[in-house]
Amino acid sequence: MKTDEKITLWSERIRAFQFSGQTCKTWCQEHHVPVFTMSYWMRKLKTLDEQSDTDMIFAKMPTEKEFRRMRL
């Protein structure tokens, strides 16, 4: 299974757990998922989400001279 497929799978599992209203231990027992594995993926996805929020993309802005040329 590819990494992006694992991320999708675990995102869905975590979402299902959160909407279940159950404790992590109970949900994991019912779905045959080790609590340690669930905790690992919850931390991993939270970290990935935080990184995507803080990634910056810099764009080159045109100089005044380049901007004038574009307007002509």
N, C-alpha and C positions, 0 to 999 in steps of 0.2 A: 504494500500500500504506500502510495506517495505521501509526502509530507502534507501537501495541501488537502489531500483526501482525509488524512488523520485529523487535521485541524477542523475540517468541516464536520466530521463524525463527532469529535469531542465537543465542538461548539453546540451541536444539536443535543448531545447527551446532557451537557451542563444546563442548557436552557430547559430541557425536560425536568431535570432535577429541581431547578429553581422554581418552576411553576407547579411542582408537585405538592409543595408545602410540607414535605417530609424532611426528616433529618438526613444528613448525608449518609450516615451509617445505614439507616433503614432503606433508603433509595438504592444504595449500592448492593445491599443484601438481596433485594427484590430483583435487581437487574444483573446480578452475578458479576459485579464490577468491584475489584479491590478498592477499598477506601483510599489506600496510598496512591493508586493510579489516578483516581478521581481528583485527589488533592494536587497531584503533580500537574495534571492538565489544567486545572483551575488556575494555578500559579503561572503556568507557561502561557496560557491564553491571555491572562491579565497583563503579563509582561509584554507580549506581542502587541496588545492593544495600546498600552502606554507608549511603546516605541513608535507606533504609527501616528499617534497624536503629536509627538514631539519632532518627528522628521521634518526638516525644513527643505524647501526647494528654492534655490536662488535663480532669479531670472535676470538676464542682462537688460538693463534699461537703455534706450537709445540716448545718445548724447544730444545736446541741443541742435548741433549741426545735422546729425542724422535725422532728427525729428523734422527739421525744416525741409530737408530733401523729400521726406515722405509726404509732406503736405503739398508739394508742388506738382 
